Amino acid sequence: MMREYIKMSTLAALVVATVMSASGQNARWNGNGEDGMWTNPANWNVGFVPTLTNDTANWTGDAVTIDDAAFADRFWSRHGSGDNILLVATNGSLTTIGDVALNEFSNGPVDAELNVNGGHLYVGNDISVAGQATSQGEALFVLNSGSINVSTNNKIGTAGQGIGVNGRVDVNGGTYTVSGRSMIGGGNLATDEGVLNLYGGLFTEGIAGSNNTMQIGIGQGNGAVNLYGGKLVNNNNLSMDADASTDAGTAVVNLYGGEWWQVDPDVNMQDESTLAFQEGVLYWSGDQVDAMTELVTNDVVSYILGGTNMLTENWDASWTNGITYDYGYWSVTYGNALFADYNDVTNGFTTVWAYNLSSVTEPAVSNGVAETHTFNNGSGDQLWTTAANWDIGTVPTIEDTVNHTANGDTLVIASDVEVEDLFISNDSSATVAVVDFGALAVNNKIQVGNSGGNGVGILRIDGGELTTGSSIEFGIFGTTRKGIGFLNSGSISAGGTTSLGGFNPASGELTINGGIYTQTGLFEIGRTGAGILNMNGGSLIAKNGFDPLRVGDGSGDGTLNLNGGSIVTSGMQVEWGDIDEGTGTINLNGGLLQIDGNFDAALRLDDNAQINFDQGVFKWAGNWVDFFATNYVDNGFITWANGMTNRVSETWDKSWTNGMSVLFAEFADGFTTVWAFDLSSLPSGYESYAIQYNLQEGSFGDDDEDGASNFREYALNGNPTNNGDTGHVDANNDGTTFSYVYAKRDGDAGIGYTLVDTTDLVYVPGNTNNWDSQSSGPVVGDYSTVTNNYGMTVDQRFIKLLIEEL
């Protein structure tokens, strides 16, 4: 390893020697050459191809390709109008003396991407994937083939500002070598995420004996390493969630497949750490059977659905569990074992692997003939993979069409299945459920609620995965049919259009409680039929195409209820071009609705469109405060009621009030942010005063130790943190009239002001409010001035002001 590193440094030095005549200017990509090639001088503002003396950057949103040898002092990308993509292709290489930083100096969320497809990347210092202190948004690095060599640190989602970061590295093949250490996740904010996914290839970290540490989830955010295949060799220590703040962030290693070789024996798992085994294998240097036993005992190790081949017939320790998943409509118990062995599998290493004790259903084998299968639940076990549950006695495969239209049972998918088309509908409500460890791939389309006189189709995702090559239609054909969807956990990836009540009078409704819904085409809510999206949690991402999120764009009514979670789209239109037909309504009850498109047509409202603000937040890339006010607030497309009880920001550019709540709009950090605020939640009276001065001792305490209570200073317009300002009390006379003057808090009926006077402190009882006349001056700020006049008809008079909290 060290020899390779020295060779790389020597190569860098050689190249430096050949380019000393090149300028040291900052080279910024402008794309004027229009071919997207790094090696075209016309694409750079400096007019020449960068060398090792040039700091290089791209924030145009362009895709840049390297297919020859390229050099830079460093390379970084920041906010742009699109995805900032750098591709190192076959025969291409990029050598830097300093960092490669994806997502840096961001004045707004960035989508920055680096792909190595057969090329080579040599980084002289750190590679940062949304790992800089100035990062915002997302960054992705993908190694498909070729190689990457990082001389120092590999930082993935480790820092960030404002809205937080999401850094991800996908290794599909090739070799990824880090001479220093990796820092994966953690970050500065609870929303920061860092993920390393290894699907294939070789990932090597550290130099043996260097006493360096791979860090996962060290900080406020979350870090994860997911092994699906390939091999990870860690020559460094391993530290997971070992930070000073307990319950802040998580650290997870998921061994779905592949091999993790822990060459350094030092492993430190603390707080919210998890080592999860499925079909992957851990090779841990030395005799670590006792250490593994301690981790299992401490409940930081989980295991389920492991492999079906024993690695050895002899082992040193084993554990078993039975995990039951009960979905209400179906339940299953998986039997699992975890084995640990020292020396027998691999000499000098403790090998740890999970084993599946439950029966394993092998995927059905295609007969090459496209057939139609109708689910009848003949066996009663509800499973897709049971041949007796199908009318023709065989399990559907990749080229087949599946109908779940004959009964109202629930068809359960608990393993990997693939079909051409899927139709779900029955008068008794037919349901298809994709549960944990299940994956449904539909090459073409899914129709939910497409048959029966009053047919209802239900599609549920409860921890599984659904992918489609084309459309998902909830509610189609006929006025009385309905398609219903639930994404409770897991994921949906739709390759075409998702329609809720689309192209016909049938209705569709989708509820997202968790998980991730990724939309490639349009996401339509209400077209010809009524459509409803209930967003309670999780995330919906629709960023491909022009204004892919569409609400009520046809004769039907479209309703989006955002109660929690987040919706991120490149653009949105509501009732656009839909004159006097149907409605389009967005209710922002909670959560985040974000538009990443920085152009005026990224939000289009027309006809009966309505966005109702409550406790949700709306964000739009760019400065659209005036545009939003003129085109949408002033034209009645925007309403607000109630609102949040805390301000998103203490500053704003525009505001509107309806008496009960305020709508705020502000441009900051690259986004126009709009939110409603509930005026009734504002603290008032003494509570507001105490917050203003950060008082610690209560109303009858004396924070500044000046002899006047905090409440008295509040009543008299004093400063309770300045012992030279106890409030406004004064007295004067003109020879015939004595005036006692004090400040009075306006509008607070909870304060009692009483003047007590007497002519003799010993023998004459006091009078209350015995003045001859009283006047009150104008209110200035929160206070008025009260003047109390006494005639000077006696030799002496003693007067005091009594302040009471009523």
Stockholm file with secondary structure:
# STOCKHOLM 1.0

chainA/1-806         MMREYIKMSTLAALVVATVMSASGQNARWNGNGEDGMWTNPANWNVGFVPTLTNDTANWTGDAVTIDDAAFADRFWSRHGSGDNILLVATNGSLTTIGDVALNEFSNGPVDAELNVNGGHLYVGNDISVAGQATSQGEALFVLNSGSINVSTNNKIGTAGQGIGVNGRVDVNGGTYTVSGRSMIGGGNLATDEGVLNLYGGLFTEGIAGSNNTMQIGIGQGNGAVNLYGGKLVNNNNLSMDADASTDAGTAVVNLYGGEWWQVDPDVNMQDESTLAFQEGVLYWSGDQVDAMTELVTNDVVSYILGGTNMLTENWDASWTNGITYDYGYWSVTYGNALFADYNDVTNGFTTVWAYNLSSVTEPAVSNGVAETHTFNNGSGDQLWTTAANWDIGTVPTIEDTVNHTANGDTLVIASDVEVEDLFISNDSSATVAVVDFGALAVNNKIQVGNSGGNGVGILRIDGGELTTGSSIEFGIFGTTRKGIGFLNSGSISAGGTTSLGGFNPASGELTINGGIYTQTGLFEIGRTGAGILNMNGGSLIAKNGFDPLRVGDGSGDGTLNLNGGSIVTSGMQVEWGDIDEGTGTINLNGGLLQIDGNFDAALRLDDNAQINFDQGVFKWAGNWVDFFATNYVDNGFITWANGMTNRVSETWDKSWTNGMSVLFAEFADGFTTVWAFDLSSLPSGYESYAIQYNLQEGSFGDDDEDGASNFREYALNGNPTNNGDTGHVDANNDGTTFSYVYAKRDGDAGIGYTLVDTTDLVYVPGNTNNWDSQSSGPVVGDYSTVTNNYGMTVDQRFIKLLIEEL
#=GR chainA/1-806 SS CHHHHHHHHHHHHHHHHHCTTSCCCCEEBCCTTSSCBTTCGGGBTTSSCCCTTCEEEECSSCEEEECSEEEESEEEECCCSSCEEEEEETTCEEEESSCEEESCSCSSCEEEEEEEEEEEEEESSCEEESCSTTCCEEEEEEEEEEEEEESSEEEESCCCCTTCEEEEEEECSSEEEESSEEEESCCSSTTCEEEEEESSSEEEESCTTSCCEEEESCSSSEEEEEESSSEEEECSEEEESCSSSTTSCCEEEEESSSEEEECSCCEEECSSEEEEESSCEEEEESCCHHHHHHHHHTTCEEECSCBSSCSCSCCSEEEEEEEEEECSSCEEEEEEEEEEEESSSSTTEEEEEEEECSCCCCCCCCCSCCCEEEBCCTTSSCBTTCGGGBTTSSCCCTTCEEEECSCSCEEEECSEEEESEEEECBTTCEEEEEETTCEEEESSCEEESCSSTTCEEEEEEEEEEEEESSCEEESCSSSSCEEEEEEEEEEEEESSCEEESCSSSCEEEEEECSSEEEESSCEEECSSSCEEEEECSSEEEECSSSSCEEESCSSSCEEEEECSSEEEESCEEESTTCTTSSCEEEEESSSEEEECCCSGGGEEECTTEEEEESSCEEEEESCCHHHHIIIIITTTCEEECSCBSSCSCSCCSEEEECSSEEEEEEEETTEEEEEEEEGGGSCCHHHHHHHHHTCCSCTTSCTTCSSSCHHHHHHTTCCTTCTTCCCCEEEEECSSEEEEEEEEETTCTTEEEEEEEESCTTTSCCEESCCSEEEECCCBTTEEEEEEEEECCSSCCEEEEEEEEC
#=GC SS_cons         CHHHHHHHHHHHHHHHHHCTTSCCCCEEBCCTTSSCBTTCGGGBTTSSCCCTTCEEEECSSCEEEECSEEEESEEEECCCSSCEEEEEETTCEEEESSCEEESCSCSSCEEEEEEEEEEEEEESSCEEESCSTTCCEEEEEEEEEEEEEESSEEEESCCCCTTCEEEEEEECSSEEEESSEEEESCCSSTTCEEEEEESSSEEEESCTTSCCEEEESCSSSEEEEEESSSEEEECSEEEESCSSSTTSCCEEEEESSSEEEECSCCEEECSSEEEEESSCEEEEESCCHHHHHHHHHTTCEEECSCBSSCSCSCCSEEEEEEEEEECSSCEEEEEEEEEEEESSSSTTEEEEEEEECSCCCCCCCCCSCCCEEEBCCTTSSCBTTCGGGBTTSSCCCTTCEEEECSCSCEEEECSEEEESEEEECBTTCEEEEEETTCEEEESSCEEESCSSTTCEEEEEEEEEEEEESSCEEESCSSSSCEEEEEEEEEEEEESSCEEESCSSSCEEEEEECSSEEEESSCEEECSSSCEEEEECSSEEEECSSSSCEEESCSSSCEEEEECSSEEEESCEEESTTCTTSSCEEEEESSSEEEECCCSGGGEEECTTEEEEESSCEEEEESCCHHHHIIIIITTTCEEECSCBSSCSCSCCSEEEECSSEEEEEEEETTEEEEEEEEGGGSCCHHHHHHHHHTCCSCTTSCTTCSSSCHHHHHHTTCCTTCTTCCCCEEEEECSSEEEEEEEEETTCTTEEEEEEEESCTTTSCCEESCCSEEEECCCBTTEEEEEEEEECCSSCCEEEEEEEEC
//
